[in-house]
Amino acid sequence: MYIKCSVVATKISEIIDHEASFMTRLRFYSHLMMCSKCRDYFRQFKLLKETARQHEPEALPNDFDSVMDFVMEEIEAKDEKVT
Ligand SMILES: [Zn+2]
């Protein structure tokens, strides 16, 4: 049942876009319950996405992908240190 933080990071957009399966959501939210790091990350990701949608429904900001890549790398780097 346990999934790694780096896996959570790859599932976040699926979760937010309501494309994730029931099992994925179950694992995802179980992990969030145990992991404050991912909770914070999830909250920030949601805010970022919602803000982007409100301003420009058809297009994300130019730097959105690079910001997300950076955050993903940060999470994976931290995750590797832990394990
Ligand atoms: Zn986590």
PDB file of the backbone (N, CA, C, O) and the ligand in Angstrom, with CONECT records:
HET     ZN  A 101       1
ATOM      1  N   MET A   1       0.833  -1.220   0.000  1.00  0.00           N
ATOM      2  CA  MET A   1       0.000   0.000   0.000  1.00  0.00           C
ATOM      3  C   MET A   1       0.856   1.254   0.000  1.00  0.00           C
ATOM      4  O   MET A   1       0.440   2.303  -0.493  1.00  0.00           O
ATOM      5  N   TYR A   2       2.053   1.141   0.555  1.00  0.00           N
ATOM      6  CA  TYR A   2       2.897   2.318   0.652  1.00  0.00           C
ATOM      7  C   TYR A   2       3.488   2.716  -0.694  1.00  0.00           C
ATOM      8  O   TYR A   2       4.012   1.877  -1.427  1.00  0.00           O
ATOM      9  N   ILE A   3       3.397   4.006  -1.011  1.00  0.00           N
ATOM     10  CA  ILE A   3       4.065   4.495  -2.210  1.00  0.00           C
ATOM     11  C   ILE A   3       5.036   5.604  -1.858  1.00  0.00           C
ATOM     12  O   ILE A   3       4.856   6.316  -0.870  1.00  0.00           O
ATOM     13  N   LYS A   4       6.073   5.742  -2.682  1.00  0.00           N
ATOM     14  CA  LYS A   4       7.116   6.714  -2.415  1.00  0.00           C
ATOM     15  C   LYS A   4       6.685   8.126  -2.802  1.00  0.00           C
ATOM     16  O   LYS A   4       5.787   8.319  -3.621  1.00  0.00           O
ATOM     17  N   CYS A   5       7.349   9.108  -2.191  1.00  0.00           N
ATOM     18  CA  CYS A   5       7.053  10.509  -2.481  1.00  0.00           C
ATOM     19  C   CYS A   5       7.216  10.819  -3.962  1.00  0.00           C
ATOM     20  O   CYS A   5       6.422  11.570  -4.529  1.00  0.00           O
ATOM     21  N   SER A   6       8.230  10.253  -4.586  1.00  0.00           N
ATOM     22  CA  SER A   6       8.454  10.538  -6.005  1.00  0.00           C
ATOM     23  C   SER A   6       7.308  10.000  -6.858  1.00  0.00           C
ATOM     24  O   SER A   6       6.983  10.575  -7.897  1.00  0.00           O
ATOM     25  N   VAL A   7       6.692   8.895  -6.420  1.00  0.00           N
ATOM     26  CA  VAL A   7       5.536   8.351  -7.134  1.00  0.00           C
ATOM     27  C   VAL A   7       4.331   9.266  -6.944  1.00  0.00           C
ATOM     28  O   VAL A   7       3.582   9.529  -7.885  1.00  0.00           O
ATOM     29  N   VAL A   8       4.156   9.741  -5.727  1.00  0.00           N
ATOM     30  CA  VAL A   8       3.072  10.691  -5.442  1.00  0.00           C
ATOM     31  C   VAL A   8       3.177  11.898  -6.369  1.00  0.00           C
ATOM     32  O   VAL A   8       2.179  12.360  -6.924  1.00  0.00           O
ATOM     33  N   ALA A   9       4.389  12.396  -6.527  1.00  0.00           N
ATOM     34  CA  ALA A   9       4.607  13.582  -7.362  1.00  0.00           C
ATOM     35  C   ALA A   9       4.149  13.351  -8.797  1.00  0.00           C
ATOM     36  O   ALA A   9       3.600  14.251  -9.432  1.00  0.00           O
ATOM     37  N   THR A  10       4.380  12.133  -9.309  1.00  0.00           N
ATOM     38  CA  THR A  10       3.992  11.868 -10.702  1.00  0.00           C
ATOM     39  C   THR A  10       2.489  11.699 -10.853  1.00  0.00           C
ATOM     40  O   THR A  10       1.961  11.817 -11.959  1.00  0.00           O
ATOM     41  N   LYS A  11       1.784  11.419  -9.740  1.00  0.00           N
ATOM     42  CA  LYS A  11       0.334  11.171  -9.809  1.00  0.00           C
ATOM     43  C   LYS A  11      -0.496  12.429  -9.567  1.00  0.00           C
ATOM     44  O   LYS A  11      -1.703  12.434  -9.812  1.00  0.00           O
ATOM     45  N   ILE A  12       0.142  13.487  -9.091  1.00  0.00           N
ATOM     46  CA  ILE A  12      -0.619  14.653  -8.650  1.00  0.00           C
ATOM     47  C   ILE A  12      -1.509  15.241  -9.743  1.00  0.00           C
ATOM     48  O   ILE A  12      -2.677  15.538  -9.491  1.00  0.00           O
ATOM     49  N   SER A  13      -0.974  15.414 -10.950  1.00  0.00           N
ATOM     50  CA  SER A  13      -1.819  16.036 -11.969  1.00  0.00           C
ATOM     51  C   SER A  13      -2.991  15.127 -12.359  1.00  0.00           C
ATOM     52  O   SER A  13      -4.087  15.607 -12.651  1.00  0.00           O
ATOM     53  N   GLU A  14      -2.747  13.805 -12.362  1.00  0.00           N
ATOM     54  CA  GLU A  14      -3.856  12.866 -12.609  1.00  0.00           C
ATOM     55  C   GLU A  14      -4.948  13.021 -11.559  1.00  0.00           C
ATOM     56  O   GLU A  14      -6.139  13.015 -11.873  1.00  0.00           O
ATOM     57  N   ILE A  15      -4.524  13.159 -10.313  1.00  0.00           N
ATOM     58  CA  ILE A  15      -5.478  13.305  -9.214  1.00  0.00           C
ATOM     59  C   ILE A  15      -6.274  14.594  -9.385  1.00  0.00           C
ATOM     60  O   ILE A  15      -7.500  14.592  -9.275  1.00  0.00           O
ATOM     61  N   ILE A  16      -5.583  15.679  -9.650  1.00  0.00           N
ATOM     62  CA  ILE A  16      -6.246  16.977  -9.759  1.00  0.00           C
ATOM     63  C   ILE A  16      -7.176  17.020 -10.968  1.00  0.00           C
ATOM     64  O   ILE A  16      -8.245  17.629 -10.917  1.00  0.00           O
ATOM     65  N   ASP A  17      -6.765  16.377 -12.044  1.00  0.00           N
ATOM     66  CA  ASP A  17      -7.596  16.352 -13.251  1.00  0.00           C
ATOM     67  C   ASP A  17      -8.669  15.265 -13.203  1.00  0.00           C
ATOM     68  O   ASP A  17      -9.396  15.067 -14.176  1.00  0.00           O
ATOM     69  N   HIS A  18      -8.770  14.555 -12.064  1.00  0.00           N
ATOM     70  CA  HIS A  18      -9.762  13.498 -11.863  1.00  0.00           C
ATOM     71  C   HIS A  18      -9.616  12.379 -12.882  1.00  0.00           C
ATOM     72  O   HIS A  18     -10.611  11.803 -13.322  1.00  0.00           O
ATOM     73  N   GLU A  19      -8.375  12.067 -13.263  1.00  0.00           N
ATOM     74  CA  GLU A  19      -8.135  10.991 -14.220  1.00  0.00           C
ATOM     75  C   GLU A  19      -7.584   9.735 -13.534  1.00  0.00           C
ATOM     76  O   GLU A  19      -7.463   8.680 -14.158  1.00  0.00           O
ATOM     77  N   ALA A  20      -7.258   9.859 -12.262  1.00  0.00           N
ATOM     78  CA  ALA A  20      -6.651   8.731 -11.558  1.00  0.00           C
ATOM     79  C   ALA A  20      -7.696   7.674 -11.222  1.00  0.00           C
ATOM     80  O   ALA A  20      -8.863   7.985 -10.981  1.00  0.00           O
ATOM     81  N   SER A  21      -7.256   6.427 -11.210  1.00  0.00           N
ATOM     82  CA  SER A  21      -8.146   5.330 -10.839  1.00  0.00           C
ATOM     83  C   SER A  21      -8.416   5.368  -9.334  1.00  0.00           C
ATOM     84  O   SER A  21      -7.771   6.093  -8.577  1.00  0.00           O
ATOM     85  N   PHE A  22      -9.398   4.556  -8.935  1.00  0.00           N
ATOM     86  CA  PHE A  22      -9.741   4.493  -7.511  1.00  0.00           C
ATOM     87  C   PHE A  22      -8.537   4.069  -6.669  1.00  0.00           C
ATOM     88  O   PHE A  22      -8.258   4.667  -5.630  1.00  0.00           O
ATOM     89  N   MET A  23      -7.821   3.027  -7.126  1.00  0.00           N
ATOM     90  CA  MET A  23      -6.669   2.540  -6.359  1.00  0.00           C
ATOM     91  C   MET A  23      -5.567   3.594  -6.264  1.00  0.00           C
ATOM     92  O   MET A  23      -4.935   3.760  -5.221  1.00  0.00           O
ATOM     93  N   THR A  24      -5.351   4.299  -7.368  1.00  0.00           N
ATOM     94  CA  THR A  24      -4.334   5.345  -7.355  1.00  0.00           C
ATOM     95  C   THR A  24      -4.692   6.426  -6.351  1.00  0.00           C
ATOM     96  O   THR A  24      -3.848   6.890  -5.584  1.00  0.00           O
ATOM     97  N   ARG A  25      -5.969   6.821  -6.370  1.00  0.00           N
ATOM     98  CA  ARG A  25      -6.415   7.853  -5.421  1.00  0.00           C
ATOM     99  C   ARG A  25      -6.285   7.374  -3.986  1.00  0.00           C
ATOM    100  O   ARG A  25      -5.863   8.126  -3.107  1.00  0.00           O
ATOM    101  N   LEU A  26      -6.650   6.118  -3.754  1.00  0.00           N
ATOM    102  CA  LEU A  26      -6.579   5.553  -2.408  1.00  0.00           C
ATOM    103  C   LEU A  26      -5.137   5.582  -1.898  1.00  0.00           C
ATOM    104  O   LEU A  26      -4.872   6.022  -0.779  1.00  0.00           O
ATOM    105  N   ARG A  27      -4.196   5.100  -2.747  1.00  0.00           N
ATOM    106  CA  ARG A  27      -2.788   5.085  -2.359  1.00  0.00           C
ATOM    107  C   ARG A  27      -2.268   6.498  -2.163  1.00  0.00           C
ATOM    108  O   ARG A  27      -1.522   6.788  -1.228  1.00  0.00           O
ATOM    109  N   PHE A  28      -2.686   7.370  -3.078  1.00  0.00           N
ATOM    110  CA  PHE A  28      -2.234   8.755  -3.049  1.00  0.00           C
ATOM    111  C   PHE A  28      -2.651   9.429  -1.737  1.00  0.00           C
ATOM    112  O   PHE A  28      -1.820  10.009  -1.038  1.00  0.00           O
ATOM    113  N   TYR A  29      -3.931   9.345  -1.415  1.00  0.00           N
ATOM    114  CA  TYR A  29      -4.409  10.029  -0.206  1.00  0.00           C
ATOM    115  C   TYR A  29      -3.911   9.348   1.072  1.00  0.00           C
ATOM    116  O   TYR A  29      -3.724  10.007   2.095  1.00  0.00           O
ATOM    117  N   SER A  30      -3.697   8.032   1.014  1.00  0.00           N
ATOM    118  CA  SER A  30      -3.106   7.357   2.174  1.00  0.00           C
ATOM    119  C   SER A  30      -1.710   7.901   2.438  1.00  0.00           C
ATOM    120  O   SER A  30      -1.310   8.127   3.580  1.00  0.00           O
ATOM    121  N   HIS A  31      -0.978   8.106   1.337  1.00  0.00           N
ATOM    122  CA  HIS A  31       0.366   8.645   1.493  1.00  0.00           C
ATOM    123  C   HIS A  31       0.307  10.068   2.058  1.00  0.00           C
ATOM    124  O   HIS A  31       1.086  10.417   2.944  1.00  0.00           O
ATOM    125  N   LEU A  32      -0.614  10.885   1.546  1.00  0.00           N
ATOM    126  CA  LEU A  32      -0.739  12.264   2.036  1.00  0.00           C
ATOM    127  C   LEU A  32      -1.035  12.303   3.530  1.00  0.00           C
ATOM    128  O   LEU A  32      -0.580  13.197   4.244  1.00  0.00           O
ATOM    129  N   MET A  33      -1.805  11.322   3.992  1.00  0.00           N
ATOM    130  CA  MET A  33      -2.137  11.284   5.418  1.00  0.00           C
ATOM    131  C   MET A  33      -0.888  11.072   6.279  1.00  0.00           C
ATOM    132  O   MET A  33      -0.789  11.572   7.400  1.00  0.00           O
ATOM    133  N   MET A  34       0.065  10.309   5.714  1.00  0.00           N
ATOM    134  CA  MET A  34       1.265   9.986   6.488  1.00  0.00           C
ATOM    135  C   MET A  34       2.399  10.980   6.267  1.00  0.00           C
ATOM    136  O   MET A  34       3.327  11.053   7.071  1.00  0.00           O
ATOM    137  N   CYS A  35       2.328  11.742   5.186  1.00  0.00           N
ATOM    138  CA  CYS A  35       3.497  12.492   4.753  1.00  0.00           C
ATOM    139  C   CYS A  35       3.166  13.983   4.618  1.00  0.00           C
ATOM    140  O   CYS A  35       2.497  14.391   3.668  1.00  0.00           O
ATOM    141  N   SER A  36       3.632  14.782   5.559  1.00  0.00           N
ATOM    142  CA  SER A  36       3.322  16.209   5.535  1.00  0.00           C
ATOM    143  C   SER A  36       4.016  16.911   4.378  1.00  0.00           C
ATOM    144  O   SER A  36       3.518  17.917   3.872  1.00  0.00           O
ATOM    145  N   LYS A  37       5.144  16.395   3.962  1.00  0.00           N
ATOM    146  CA  LYS A  37       5.876  16.969   2.830  1.00  0.00           C
ATOM    147  C   LYS A  37       5.029  16.935   1.561  1.00  0.00           C
ATOM    148  O   LYS A  37       4.947  17.922   0.829  1.00  0.00           O
ATOM    149  N   CYS A  38       4.405  15.795   1.313  1.00  0.00           N
ATOM    150  CA  CYS A  38       3.558  15.648   0.133  1.00  0.00           C
ATOM    151  C   CYS A  38       2.248  16.415   0.276  1.00  0.00           C
ATOM    152  O   CYS A  38       1.706  16.919  -0.707  1.00  0.00           O
ATOM    153  N   ARG A  39       1.744  16.501   1.503  1.00  0.00           N
ATOM    154  CA  ARG A  39       0.543  17.313   1.726  1.00  0.00           C
ATOM    155  C   ARG A  39       0.795  18.752   1.320  1.00  0.00           C
ATOM    156  O   ARG A  39      -0.011  19.353   0.610  1.00  0.00           O
ATOM    157  N   ASP A  40       1.921  19.311   1.774  1.00  0.00           N
ATOM    158  CA  ASP A  40       2.261  20.685   1.432  1.00  0.00           C
ATOM    159  C   ASP A  40       2.445  20.841  -0.078  1.00  0.00           C
ATOM    160  O   ASP A  40       1.972  21.802  -0.685  1.00  0.00           O
ATOM    161  N   TYR A  41       3.137  19.880  -0.656  1.00  0.00           N
ATOM    162  CA  TYR A  41       3.400  19.920  -2.090  1.00  0.00           C
ATOM    163  C   TYR A  41       2.094  19.863  -2.876  1.00  0.00           C
ATOM    164  O   TYR A  41       1.901  20.612  -3.833  1.00  0.00           O
ATOM    165  N   PHE A  42       1.202  18.970  -2.462  1.00  0.00           N
ATOM    166  CA  PHE A  42      -0.084  18.812  -3.127  1.00  0.00           C
ATOM    167  C   PHE A  42      -0.895  20.114  -3.053  1.00  0.00           C
ATOM    168  O   PHE A  42      -1.496  20.543  -4.038  1.00  0.00           O
ATOM    169  N   ARG A  43      -0.897  20.724  -1.876  1.00  0.00           N
ATOM    170  CA  ARG A  43      -1.623  21.968  -1.673  1.00  0.00           C
ATOM    171  C   ARG A  43      -1.076  23.064  -2.602  1.00  0.00           C
ATOM    172  O   ARG A  43      -1.835  23.798  -3.237  1.00  0.00           O
ATOM    173  N   GLN A  44       0.245  23.151  -2.662  1.00  0.00           N
ATOM    174  CA  GLN A  44       0.874  24.163  -3.513  1.00  0.00           C
ATOM    175  C   GLN A  44       0.597  23.913  -4.990  1.00  0.00           C
ATOM    176  O   GLN A  44       0.331  24.845  -5.749  1.00  0.00           O
ATOM    177  N   PHE A  45       0.662  22.649  -5.387  1.00  0.00           N
ATOM    178  CA  PHE A  45       0.412  22.283  -6.775  1.00  0.00           C
ATOM    179  C   PHE A  45      -1.015  22.663  -7.163  1.00  0.00           C
ATOM    180  O   PHE A  45      -1.245  23.235  -8.228  1.00  0.00           O
ATOM    181  N   LYS A  46      -1.970  22.340  -6.290  1.00  0.00           N
ATOM    182  CA  LYS A  46      -3.378  22.656  -6.551  1.00  0.00           C
ATOM    183  C   LYS A  46      -3.591  24.160  -6.700  1.00  0.00           C
ATOM    184  O   LYS A  46      -4.260  24.626  -7.623  1.00  0.00           O
ATOM    185  N   LEU A  47      -3.005  24.900  -5.773  1.00  0.00           N
ATOM    186  CA  LEU A  47      -3.116  26.357  -5.810  1.00  0.00           C
ATOM    187  C   LEU A  47      -2.552  26.915  -7.115  1.00  0.00           C
ATOM    188  O   LEU A  47      -3.157  27.759  -7.776  1.00  0.00           O
ATOM    189  N   LEU A  48      -1.364  26.405  -7.459  1.00  0.00           N
ATOM    190  CA  LEU A  48      -0.685  26.856  -8.669  1.00  0.00           C
ATOM    191  C   LEU A  48      -1.550  26.586  -9.889  1.00  0.00           C
ATOM    192  O   LEU A  48      -1.693  27.442 -10.762  1.00  0.00           O
ATOM    193  N   LYS A  49      -2.123  25.400  -9.943  1.00  0.00           N
ATOM    194  CA  LYS A  49      -2.940  25.015 -11.089  1.00  0.00           C
ATOM    195  C   LYS A  49      -4.244  25.808 -11.145  1.00  0.00           C
ATOM    196  O   LYS A  49      -4.666  26.263 -12.208  1.00  0.00           O
ATOM    197  N   GLU A  50      -4.869  25.963  -9.985  1.00  0.00           N
ATOM    198  CA  GLU A  50      -6.117  26.719  -9.941  1.00  0.00           C
ATOM    199  C   GLU A  50      -5.887  28.170 -10.325  1.00  0.00           C
ATOM    200  O   GLU A  50      -6.686  28.759 -11.054  1.00  0.00           O
ATOM    201  N   THR A  51      -4.804  28.745  -9.837  1.00  0.00           N
ATOM    202  CA  THR A  51      -4.463  30.119 -10.169  1.00  0.00           C
ATOM    203  C   THR A  51      -4.218  30.250 -11.667  1.00  0.00           C
ATOM    204  O   THR A  51      -4.685  31.194 -12.305  1.00  0.00           O
ATOM    205  N   ALA A  52      -3.485  29.295 -12.216  1.00  0.00           N
ATOM    206  CA  ALA A  52      -3.186  29.317 -13.650  1.00  0.00           C
ATOM    207  C   ALA A  52      -4.474  29.237 -14.456  1.00  0.00           C
ATOM    208  O   ALA A  52      -4.623  29.935 -15.459  1.00  0.00           O
ATOM    209  N   ARG A  53      -5.401  28.395 -14.027  1.00  0.00           N
ATOM    210  CA  ARG A  53      -6.668  28.226 -14.737  1.00  0.00           C
ATOM    211  C   ARG A  53      -7.506  29.501 -14.705  1.00  0.00           C
ATOM    212  O   ARG A  53      -8.100  29.891 -15.710  1.00  0.00           O
ATOM    213  N   GLN A  54      -7.547  30.148 -13.534  1.00  0.00           N
ATOM    214  CA  GLN A  54      -8.355  31.355 -13.402  1.00  0.00           C
ATOM    215  C   GLN A  54      -7.865  32.460 -14.318  1.00  0.00           C
ATOM    216  O   GLN A  54      -8.663  33.163 -14.937  1.00  0.00           O
ATOM    217  N   HIS A  55      -6.569  32.608 -14.403  1.00  0.00           N
ATOM    218  CA  HIS A  55      -6.021  33.691 -15.204  1.00  0.00           C
ATOM    219  C   HIS A  55      -6.154  33.412 -16.693  1.00  0.00           C
ATOM    220  O   HIS A  55      -6.535  34.289 -17.468  1.00  0.00           O
ATOM    221  N   GLU A  56      -5.842  32.203 -17.080  1.00  0.00           N
ATOM    222  CA  GLU A  56      -5.706  31.892 -18.506  1.00  0.00           C
ATOM    223  C   GLU A  56      -6.175  30.461 -18.723  1.00  0.00           C
ATOM    224  O   GLU A  56      -5.367  29.533 -18.705  1.00  0.00           O
ATOM    225  N   PRO A  57      -7.484  30.276 -18.927  1.00  0.00           N
ATOM    226  CA  PRO A  57      -8.017  28.907 -18.974  1.00  0.00           C
ATOM    227  C   PRO A  57      -7.385  28.028 -20.051  1.00  0.00           C
ATOM    228  O   PRO A  57      -7.288  26.813 -19.881  1.00  0.00           O
ATOM    229  N   GLU A  58      -6.963  28.625 -21.137  1.00  0.00           N
ATOM    230  CA  GLU A  58      -6.448  27.834 -22.262  1.00  0.00           C
ATOM    231  C   GLU A  58      -4.946  27.581 -22.185  1.00  0.00           C
ATOM    232  O   GLU A  58      -4.442  26.659 -22.827  1.00  0.00           O
ATOM    233  N   ALA A  59      -4.229  28.384 -21.412  1.00  0.00           N
ATOM    234  CA  ALA A  59      -2.776  28.243 -21.417  1.00  0.00           C
ATOM    235  C   ALA A  59      -2.186  28.447 -20.036  1.00  0.00           C
ATOM    236  O   ALA A  59      -2.600  29.335 -19.290  1.00  0.00           O
ATOM    237  N   LEU A  60      -1.219  27.616 -19.709  1.00  0.00           N
ATOM    238  CA  LEU A  60      -0.482  27.784 -18.459  1.00  0.00           C
ATOM    239  C   LEU A  60       0.632  28.805 -18.684  1.00  0.00           C
ATOM    240  O   LEU A  60       1.050  29.039 -19.818  1.00  0.00           O
ATOM    241  N   PRO A  61       1.106  29.407 -17.600  1.00  0.00           N
ATOM    242  CA  PRO A  61       2.220  30.352 -17.771  1.00  0.00           C
ATOM    243  C   PRO A  61       3.415  29.675 -18.434  1.00  0.00           C
ATOM    244  O   PRO A  61       3.597  28.463 -18.317  1.00  0.00           O
ATOM    245  N   ASN A  62       4.216  30.458 -19.120  1.00  0.00           N
ATOM    246  CA  ASN A  62       5.366  29.905 -19.847  1.00  0.00           C
ATOM    247  C   ASN A  62       6.314  29.130 -18.949  1.00  0.00           C
ATOM    248  O   ASN A  62       6.916  28.140 -19.365  1.00  0.00           O
ATOM    249  N   ASP A  63       6.440  29.593 -17.717  1.00  0.00           N
ATOM    250  CA  ASP A  63       7.414  28.944 -16.835  1.00  0.00           C
ATOM    251  C   ASP A  63       6.790  27.832 -15.992  1.00  0.00           C
ATOM    252  O   ASP A  63       7.454  27.279 -15.116  1.00  0.00           O
ATOM    253  N   PHE A  64       5.537  27.503 -16.243  1.00  0.00           N
ATOM    254  CA  PHE A  64       4.865  26.503 -15.415  1.00  0.00           C
ATOM    255  C   PHE A  64       5.613  25.169 -15.431  1.00  0.00           C
ATOM    256  O   PHE A  64       5.864  24.580 -14.379  1.00  0.00           O
ATOM    257  N   ASP A  65       5.963  24.701 -16.618  1.00  0.00           N
ATOM    258  CA  ASP A  65       6.651  23.409 -16.727  1.00  0.00           C
ATOM    259  C   ASP A  65       8.002  23.417 -16.038  1.00  0.00           C
ATOM    260  O   ASP A  65       8.366  22.456 -15.359  1.00  0.00           O
ATOM    261  N   SER A  66       8.743  24.496 -16.210  1.00  0.00           N
ATOM    262  CA  SER A  66      10.067  24.529 -15.585  1.00  0.00           C
ATOM    263  C   SER A  66       9.948  24.617 -14.072  1.00  0.00           C
ATOM    264  O   SER A  66      10.756  24.040 -13.346  1.00  0.00           O
ATOM    265  N   VAL A  67       8.941  25.339 -13.598  1.00  0.00           N
ATOM    266  CA  VAL A  67       8.708  25.387 -12.145  1.00  0.00           C
ATOM    267  C   VAL A  67       8.365  23.994 -11.633  1.00  0.00           C
ATOM    268  O   VAL A  67       8.902  23.556 -10.616  1.00  0.00           O
ATOM    269  N   MET A  68       7.472  23.297 -12.333  1.00  0.00           N
ATOM    270  CA  MET A  68       7.075  21.968 -11.892  1.00  0.00           C
ATOM    271  C   MET A  68       8.244  20.986 -11.963  1.00  0.00           C
ATOM    272  O   MET A  68       8.424  20.167 -11.061  1.00  0.00           O
ATOM    273  N   ASP A  69       9.037  21.067 -13.030  1.00  0.00           N
ATOM    274  CA  ASP A  69      10.208  20.188 -13.132  1.00  0.00           C
ATOM    275  C   ASP A  69      11.132  20.401 -11.945  1.00  0.00           C
ATOM    276  O   ASP A  69      11.662  19.452 -11.367  1.00  0.00           O
ATOM    277  N   PHE A  70      11.309  21.662 -11.598  1.00  0.00           N
ATOM    278  CA  PHE A  70      12.182  21.982 -10.472  1.00  0.00           C
ATOM    279  C   PHE A  70      11.650  21.371  -9.176  1.00  0.00           C
ATOM    280  O   PHE A  70      12.397  20.766  -8.407  1.00  0.00           O
ATOM    281  N   VAL A  71      10.369  21.536  -8.953  1.00  0.00           N
ATOM    282  CA  VAL A  71       9.767  21.008  -7.718  1.00  0.00           C
ATOM    283  C   VAL A  71       9.855  19.485  -7.685  1.00  0.00           C
ATOM    284  O   VAL A  71      10.170  18.901  -6.648  1.00  0.00           O
ATOM    285  N   MET A  72       9.578  18.850  -8.808  1.00  0.00           N
ATOM    286  CA  MET A  72       9.675  17.385  -8.894  1.00  0.00           C
ATOM    287  C   MET A  72      11.092  16.913  -8.560  1.00  0.00           C
ATOM    288  O   MET A  72      11.283  15.953  -7.813  1.00  0.00           O
ATOM    289  N   GLU A  73      12.073  17.602  -9.125  1.00  0.00           N
ATOM    290  CA  GLU A  73      13.467  17.225  -8.875  1.00  0.00           C
ATOM    291  C   GLU A  73      13.818  17.388  -7.404  1.00  0.00           C
ATOM    292  O   GLU A  73      14.524  16.562  -6.826  1.00  0.00           O
ATOM    293  N   GLU A  74      13.320  18.453  -6.814  1.00  0.00           N
ATOM    294  CA  GLU A  74      13.546  18.683  -5.378  1.00  0.00           C
ATOM    295  C   GLU A  74      12.994  17.527  -4.566  1.00  0.00           C
ATOM    296  O   GLU A  74      13.658  17.003  -3.672  1.00  0.00           O
ATOM    297  N   ILE A  75      11.777  17.140  -4.888  1.00  0.00           N
ATOM    298  CA  ILE A  75      11.109  16.060  -4.153  1.00  0.00           C
ATOM    299  C   ILE A  75      11.875  14.756  -4.334  1.00  0.00           C
ATOM    300  O   ILE A  75      12.114  14.037  -3.365  1.00  0.00           O
ATOM    301  N   GLU A  76      12.257  14.449  -5.563  1.00  0.00           N
ATOM    302  CA  GLU A  76      12.984  13.207  -5.815  1.00  0.00           C
ATOM    303  C   GLU A  76      14.334  13.208  -5.110  1.00  0.00           C
ATOM    304  O   GLU A  76      14.760  12.182  -4.579  1.00  0.00           O
ATOM    305  N   ALA A  77      14.999  14.339  -5.102  1.00  0.00           N
ATOM    306  CA  ALA A  77      16.298  14.440  -4.441  1.00  0.00           C
ATOM    307  C   ALA A  77      16.151  14.181  -2.941  1.00  0.00           C
ATOM    308  O   ALA A  77      16.949  13.457  -2.345  1.00  0.00           O
ATOM    309  N   LYS A  78      15.133  14.775  -2.347  1.00  0.00           N
ATOM    310  CA  LYS A  78      14.892  14.578  -0.915  1.00  0.00           C
ATOM    311  C   LYS A  78      14.545  13.130  -0.625  1.00  0.00           C
ATOM    312  O   LYS A  78      15.005  12.547   0.356  1.00  0.00           O
ATOM    313  N   ASP A  79      13.727  12.562  -1.497  1.00  0.00           N
ATOM    314  CA  ASP A  79      13.281  11.191  -1.349  1.00  0.00           C
ATOM    315  C   ASP A  79      14.468  10.232  -1.361  1.00  0.00           C
ATOM    316  O   ASP A  79      14.513   9.280  -0.583  1.00  0.00           O
ATOM    317  N   GLU A  80      15.421  10.488  -2.242  1.00  0.00           N
ATOM    318  CA  GLU A  80      16.596   9.621  -2.340  1.00  0.00           C
ATOM    319  C   GLU A  80      17.432   9.690  -1.076  1.00  0.00           C
ATOM    320  O   GLU A  80      18.005   8.690  -0.645  1.00  0.00           O
ATOM    321  N   LYS A  81      17.499  10.868  -0.489  1.00  0.00           N
ATOM    322  CA  LYS A  81      18.267  11.025   0.744  1.00  0.00           C
ATOM    323  C   LYS A  81      17.663  10.192   1.880  1.00  0.00           C
ATOM    324  O   LYS A  81      18.376   9.586   2.679  1.00  0.00           O
ATOM    325  N   VAL A  82      16.319  10.183   1.926  1.00  0.00           N
ATOM    326  CA  VAL A  82      15.613   9.457   2.984  1.00  0.00           C
ATOM    327  C   VAL A  82      15.839   7.952   2.854  1.00  0.00           C
ATOM    328  O   VAL A  82      16.095   7.257   3.837  1.00  0.00           O
ATOM    329  N   THR A  83      15.739   7.468   1.615  1.00  0.00           N
ATOM    330  CA  THR A  83      15.854   6.008   1.411  1.00  0.00           C
ATOM    331  C   THR A  83      17.262   5.593   1.097  1.00  0.00           C
ATOM    332  O   THR A  83      17.527   4.407   0.899  1.00  0.00           O
TER     333      THR A  83
HETATM  334 ZN    ZN A 101       5.521  11.892   0.703  1.00  0.00          ZN2+
END
